Amino acid sequence: ARSVNAGRFELAGPVVLGFVLTITVIEQIWPAQRRPLFARGHLLDFCYAVFYALAVVPLIVLLGAGFAGLLARLEPWLVLPRVPGAPGWCFIAVAVLGIDAVDWLTHLGNHRITSLWRLHAVHHSQEELSILTTYRAHPLVHVSFLLSAVPIVAVESNTATPTVVFTVYACLGALPHANVPWTYGRAGRALISPAYHRLHHAATGRLDINLGTVFAIWDVLSRRAVFPAPASRRE
């Protein structure tokens, strides 16, 4: 749901796949918790990942493209006016931060609204996280993230967000589920690390802490950030 263009998915897909395979190997070499590669939960997550690639992504591409076009036509005020002389990277930064903020709000809604939580609970049913857990989700939960198209539409008059930006964002958004001990050190106060996100999955029930996708700023501002204890950190 983080891209509204089929071409972007086609280009980013192989890169994200290679990234996921690389992290899967690293999980076996440097795990936060030692687990068999073919553990039952991992195999189920693999099935979710295949379903995501074959069915969910095409659906989201179609819905996302239509949704973005509809927004631009019906709500033109969402599109920022052309700003001559302003560097394109400024608008790319606005789009990325906007996407992350909308994803955070959607994630919060998935925890706070009972009907959405019943769908999102599928994701939290996995107790042994790995990079593949990223894709363990009810298809309708992916649809809920269509709102992330809004920031992309907002900047389209000033710049086109490069495919590489969506690819890096997708990789950074998947990495926090990895079974690795990384905290990112000081950078872990700004970026969502695997150690940070594990606390989200370890929380009891629907406790809405550590909801961020890539940046921790929204958790910090809402006082929902719980960072790993210094004693448990392993760089």
C-alpha positions in Angstrom: 0.0 0.0 0.0 3.0 2.3 0.0 3.2 2.6 -3.8 0.4 3.6 -6.2 2.1 2.6 -9.4 2.4 -0.9 -10.8 5.8 -0.1 -12.4 7.2 0.8 -9.1 6.2 -2.5 -7.6 7.6 -4.4 -10.6 11.0 -2.6 -10.1 11.0 -2.7 -6.3 9.8 -6.3 -6.0 13.1 -8.1 -6.9 15.1 -5.8 -4.7 12.8 -6.4 -1.7 12.8 -10.1 -2.4 16.6 -10.2 -2.4 16.6 -8.1 0.8 14.2 -10.5 2.5 16.3 -13.5 1.5 19.5 -11.8 2.7 18.0 -11.1 6.1 16.7 -14.6 6.4 20.2 -15.9 6.0 21.5 -13.4 8.6 18.7 -14.5 11.0 20.3 -18.0 11.0 23.8 -16.7 11.5 23.1 -13.9 14.0 19.7 -14.5 15.6 18.2 -12.7 18.6 16.6 -16.0 19.5 17.8 -19.3 18.0 15.1 -21.0 16.0 15.0 -23.7 13.3 14.8 -22.3 9.8 11.8 -24.6 9.0 9.9 -24.0 12.2 6.2 -24.3 11.8 5.5 -20.6 12.4 8.1 -19.6 9.8 6.6 -21.9 7.2 3.2 -20.4 7.7 4.7 -16.9 7.4 6.3 -18.0 4.2 2.9 -19.0 2.9 1.6 -15.6 3.8 4.5 -14.0 2.0 3.8 -16.0 -1.2 0.1 -15.0 -1.0 1.1 -11.4 -0.4 3.3 -11.4 -3.5 0.9 -13.2 -5.8 -2.5 -11.8 -4.7 -2.3 -8.9 -2.3 0.3 -6.8 -4.2 -1.7 -6.9 -7.5 -4.9 -6.0 -5.7 -3.3 -3.1 -3.8 -1.7 -1.8 -7.0 -5.1 -1.6 -8.7 -6.9 -0.2 -5.7 -4.0 2.2 -5.0 -3.8 3.6 -8.5 -7.6 4.1 -8.6 -7.7 5.6 -5.1 -4.9 8.1 -5.9 -6.5 9.2 -9.1 -9.9 9.6 -7.4 -8.3 11.7 -4.6 -6.6 14.0 -7.2 -9.9 14.5 -9.0 -12.3 14.8 -6.2 -10.1 16.5 -3.6 -7.7 18.8 -5.7 -6.9 20.8 -2.5 -4.9 17.9 -1.3 -2.3 18.5 -4.1 0.3 21.1 -3.0 0.7 23.9 -5.5 3.7 24.1 -7.7 6.6 25.8 -5.9 9.2 27.1 -8.4 12.8 26.9 -7.3 12.1 24.5 -4.4 14.4 21.4 -4.7 12.6 18.1 -5.4 14.2 16.3 -2.4 12.3 18.6 0.0 9.0 17.2 -1.4 10.3 13.7 -1.4 11.2 14.1 2.3 7.7 15.5 2.9 6.1 12.5 1.1 8.2 9.9 3.0 7.4 11.5 6.4 3.8 11.8 5.4 3.6 8.2 4.4 5.2 7.1 7.7 2.8 9.4 9.7 -0.3 8.0 7.9 1.0 4.4 8.4 1.4 5.2 12.1 -2.1 6.5 12.4 -3.5 3.5 10.5 -1.6 1.1 12.8 -3.0 3.0 15.8 -6.5 2.6 14.4 -5.8 -1.1 13.9 -5.1 -1.4 17.6 -7.7 0.9 19.0 -10.8 0.0 16.8 -12.1 -3.4 17.7 -13.3 -4.3 14.2 -9.9 -3.5 12.8 -8.1 -5.2 15.6 -9.8 -8.5 14.8 -8.1 -8.3 11.4 -4.8 -7.0 12.7 -4.7 -9.8 15.3 -3.7 -12.2 12.6 -0.3 -10.4 12.4 0.1 -10.5 16.2 -0.7 -14.3 16.3 3.0 -15.0 15.4 5.0 -15.3 18.6 8.3 -16.1 16.9 9.1 -13.1 14.7 11.2 -13.2 11.5 11.5 -11.0 8.5 8.6 -13.0 6.9 6.3 -12.0 9.7 6.0 -8.7 7.9 3.6 -10.3 5.4 1.5 -12.3 7.9 -1.6 -10.1 7.7 -5.2 -10.3 6.8 -5.6 -8.9 3.2 -8.1 -6.2 4.4 -5.4 -4.8 6.7 -3.2 -4.1 3.7 -6.2 -2.2 2.2 -6.4 -0.1 5.3 -3.0 1.3 4.4 -4.2 2.8 1.2 -4.4 6.2 2.9 -0.6 6.3 2.5 -1.3 7.4 -1.1 -2.4 10.8 0.2 1.2 12.2 0.8 2.2 10.9 -2.7 -0.7 12.7 -4.3 0.1 15.8 -2.3 3.6 16.3 -3.8 3.0 15.1 -7.3 2.8 18.6 -8.8 6.3 19.3 -7.5 8.1 16.0 -8.0 7.7 12.3 -8.6 8.9 10.2 -5.7 11.7 7.9 -7.1 11.2 4.2 -7.1 14.4 3.8 -5.0 12.7 5.7 -2.2 9.7 3.4 -2.1 12.1 0.4 -2.2 14.3 1.6 0.7 11.1 2.4 2.7 9.7 -1.0 2.1 12.9 -2.7 3.2 13.3 -0.5 6.3 9.6 -1.2 7.1 10.1 -5.0 6.9 13.4 -5.1 8.8 12.0 -4.5 12.3 10.3 -7.9 12.3 13.7 -9.6 11.7 14.9 -12.1 14.3 18.2 -10.2 14.8 19.5 -8.4 18.0 20.0 -5.0 16.3 19.1 -1.8 18.1 20.9 0.6 15.7 22.7 2.2 18.6 21.9 5.9 18.9 20.2 5.8 15.5 17.7 3.5 17.2 16.2 6.6 18.9 15.0 7.8 15.5 14.6 4.6 13.4 12.5 1.5 14.2 14.9 -1.3 15.0 14.1 -5.0 15.4 14.8 -4.8 19.2 12.4 -1.8 19.4 9.6 -3.5 17.4 9.9 -6.8 19.3 8.6 -4.8 22.3 5.5 -4.0 20.3 4.8 -7.7 19.6 5.6 -8.6 23.2 3.1 -6.2 24.6 0.0 -7.9 26.1 -3.2 -7.7 24.1 -3.9 -4.5 22.2 -1.4 -2.3 24.0 -0.5 0.4 21.5 3.2 1.0 22.1 6.0 1.2 19.5 3.6 1.5 16.5 6.1 3.1 14.1 6.9 1.6 10.7 10.3 3.3 9.9 10.6 6.4 12.2 10.1 6.5 15.9 9.2 10.2 16.0 5.4 9.5 16.0 5.7 7.2 19.0 7.9 9.7 20.8 5.5 12.6 20.2 2.5 10.5 21.3 4.4 9.1 24.3 4.0 5.6 23.0 7.7 4.9 22.6 9.3 2.2 24.8 12.9 1.7 24.0 14.9 -1.5 24.8 16.5 -1.5 28.2 20.2 -0.6 28.0 21.1 -3.9 29.8 19.4 -5.9 27.0 21.0 -4.0 24.1 23.4 -5.8 21.8 24.7 -3.8 19.0 
